[in-house]
Amino acid sequence: MADLMLNSVTKIYRPRGREAVRAVSGLDMAVGDGEIIALLGSSGCGKTSTLRMITGFEAVSEGSISLGGRRLNELRPAERNVAMAFEGYSLYPPLTVRDNVAFALLRERAPREEVVRKVAEVAELVGIADSLDRFPSTISSGQQQRASLARALIRPAALHLLDEPMSQLEPQVRAILRARIKEWLKDRGMTAVVVTHDQTDAIALADRIAVMEASRLMQFATPAELRERPANLFVASFIGEPPMNLIEAEVAVGASGPRVVAPAAGSALTLDLPQTAALPAGHRVWLGLSPRHLAVGQGPHRAEVMVNQWLGDQTHLALEIDGLPLTAVAAGMVDAVPGEVVPFAVEPRGIHLFDCAEGAAIYHGSAEAA
Amino acid sequence: MQHTSWHWRLFKGICLALISLFFLFPILWVLLMSFQTNEDILRVPPSPFFTPTLDNYRALIAGELTGAGSTLKIAYMKNIWNSFVLSACSVLLSLLLGVPAAYAFARYRFRLGENIAFTLLSFRFAPPLLVLLPLLLYFQDLGLYDTYFGLIWVYQLITLPLILWIVRGYFEDVSPDIEHAYRIDGHSWLRSFLKIAVPLARPGIAAAALLAFIFAWNNFVFALILGSSDVQPVTVGALAFITASGIQYGQIAAGLVLSVIPTFVLALVMQRYLVEGLSLGAVKG
């Protein structure tokens, strides 16, 4: 249990005869003691390389990593006091699940009763109490994954690393396990880094989420902040299910103040911005409209319904205004058939603007509302 | 439609018996020959019926070859012992050098790594006769001629590449994360190699060791040139049966049977690993 600091951590792979590959570029992150963070990103974004540098299986090319004030760069994996659940489970094949889980404790010569008690406790937590006496090769991949998770969680290490800890589990089990794991980690004040490409896992488990893309850290913030104030175009297009509508647009100045006209070449949608949004007229921007803040049913705008999908607890609507596609999410059922023209309103807090050239956020409606 | 009727099973049984007989016949014939006198063997037409005799084995074990009226001293049992010493020591040395090397080639990418691995494999390409003459000259200068050590060293050309390349494949199949998990639990690199990597690759190591042993056991030309009768293995020793007074077929057969026993026993003992190993290699992952 300690704080983890990453200072300009960079990983460069230099394969012989080929160009060097930057897997992680200048990663700065400070994880507090007892905090759970998630590294979220698509495949190849550098999250696994980051994890492997923390564990010591990959050397750090530049920068430094410290845990509880202790510099890790030169330490061997065995000396770093970290526990890890591997994506490929990596259970020891000749040992039973019980011995696998108890392995680290037995090695530390923990008292017999304590080991038995802890194994039972953690097996109950992840739901593998029935398969403790079986061998890894005879249980399903989901159970192996849970056993691997148990093997990591049982250790009182300074840092817990969970690499895709729930990728093989069924949705129902996942939902339960997420809550249990979070409670387990929080109760014991454990610092943890969870690597995942699943947003729901990240949002449910982590206090803060580090969104990575193309070797860089895009934003490191709480789940709510990622949603309400995405720092750039990538985060806006990545977070949320369905993700934010993004339309190329232009800032104009109307009678009542600044407004944004979309798309840039036409004027299918014109939205007024508050006076405080000091934006020069003619500025090209990406307009982000969060689907949950498009209120269908009443409002000044009109759109044609293309698809109306009721998902059991919410409605996903594909709308079109003069050929401009928009996605909207409504909490209840929406009474509209495809082809019908419906009125809708854009809630001010659902408006985001991003710089066209750099992709950085320049305006958040939610910030104005707050 | 399933062929499970009794005549299908019978047909299958007969086919299998015929195929086995076809392949086992030479071995069976040699076994029968080893219990016959030279006269019985050479009669025309040949017959499977004869009075069995243990004279051939007796002569080999006593080390006295009795031909047409003369007696010849041979050291066949010594040759078998030499074969065993040479093959076993070669394989042990190759395991000691080859298994860690195979692990390094499988796990780490380093400068010239592939080139070194390929060079080691290329030892198997060169015909032994190509290197024998220079080797003989060097060995005589270095005092390695006619020593176990010299022969074991040369046998590395046979056993080391074999073990290195087979075992490397097995290490590549073992997930490195299992070792990572072990190391993160507080163990050194060496312990994770010895306690995790080697046991998991054991079927492959056993299979490679057995194959290497058989290859070493069957080697003829290195020992023929680089050693005298003191260190020569059974393959060279069998030449003694071609005497001035004729070829001693019965004793050759008995010698063959004796020389096959050690590899046969070893293969039986290691069969469990061997089958497991061969099938593991075929189905990756």
Chai-1 contact restraints between the chains, C-beta under 6 A:
chainA,res_idxA,chainB,res_idxB,connection_type,confidence,min_distance_angstrom,max_distance_angstrom,comment,restraint_id
A,F57,B,H180,contact,1.0,0.0,6.0,A-B,restraint_1
A,P77,B,R183,contact,1.0,0.0,6.0,A-B,restraint_2
A,P77,B,I184,contact,1.0,0.0,6.0,A-B,restraint_3
A,A78,B,R183,contact,1.0,0.0,6.0,A-B,restraint_4
A,A78,B,G186,contact,1.0,0.0,6.0,A-B,restraint_5
A,A78,B,H187,contact,1.0,0.0,6.0,A-B,restraint_6
A,M84,B,I184,contact,1.0,0.0,6.0,A-B,restraint_7
A,F86,B,D177,contact,1.0,0.0,6.0,A-B,restraint_8
A,G88,B,S175,contact,1.0,0.0,6.0,A-B,restraint_9
A,G88,B,D177,contact,1.0,0.0,6.0,A-B,restraint_10
A,S90,B,S175,contact,1.0,0.0,6.0,A-B,restraint_11
A,S90,B,D177,contact,1.0,0.0,6.0,A-B,restraint_12
A,S90,B,I178,contact,1.0,0.0,6.0,A-B,restraint_13
A,S90,B,A181,contact,1.0,0.0,6.0,A-B,restraint_14
A,A104,B,D185,contact,1.0,0.0,6.0,A-B,restraint_15
